[in-house]
Amino acid sequence: MFAIFYFLLIRPQQKRQKAVQQMQSELKKGDKVITIGGMHALVEAIDEGTVIVKTTDGSKMVFDRAAIREIRSEA
């Protein structure tokens, strides 16, 4: 029973968590990102635990790295 839960629930969640952590560690200046709140922005500067993003209207905001949901790829 435990093996079923491990392969169906625990292992996939660990893989997703590892992928998100890797993405957040690979952030760089100039990346277009989407935050967990749904805001689209451009990475202006990066610190160890924080990211400064610039929105389309020019305002700058400070977020924790963990608040970055994904990096937008140019289509």
N, C-alpha and C positions, 0 to 999 in steps of 0.2 A: 504494500500500500504506500509506504514511504517512497519507494522508487518511482511509482507512478506520479506522485506529487512533485518529486524532484525534477523529473524530466518534462512534465507538463506545465509546471508553475514556477518553480524556483530557478531552474537553469536559464530559461528564456529571459526572466527578469534580470538576472545577473548579467547576461550578455547585453541587454539594452542599456543597463546602468553603466557598464564598462564603455560602450560606444559613446554615450553622452559625455562621460568624463573625458574621453579622448578628444572629442570634438571641442569641448570647452578648453582643454589644455592647448589645442592647436590654433586658437583664435589669434588673429594678427590684425594690425592696423589696416584699415581699408576694407575689411570684410563687411558684407551686407548681412545683417542678422535679424532674427525675429525673437523677441523676448517671450517669456511665458505668459505675459499679459497680452500678446498679440501685436506689440508695437514693432514696426519695421524701422530700422535705423542703420547707420554706418558706424563702424568702430573707429573712434577717434584716438583713444589711448588705452593701454592695458597696464594694470598693476597686478600684483600677486593674486589678490582676491577680488579686485574690482575691475570694471570695464566702463570707460566713458564713451557714450554713444552720442552721435549727432543725428537729429531728426531732419526731415525735409525742410522744415521752417527755420533751421539753423540753430535751434536750441540744443544745449548739451545736457545730458543726464548721466548720473552715476548709478550703475547697477552692480550687484554681485555677479561673479562669473556664473554662478549656478542659475541665474535668472535668464540666461541665454538658452533658448530652446533649440534653435537650428541656425545654420549658416545658409543663406540663400545662394543658390548657384545661379550664375548668369545664364539666362535662356535666350 
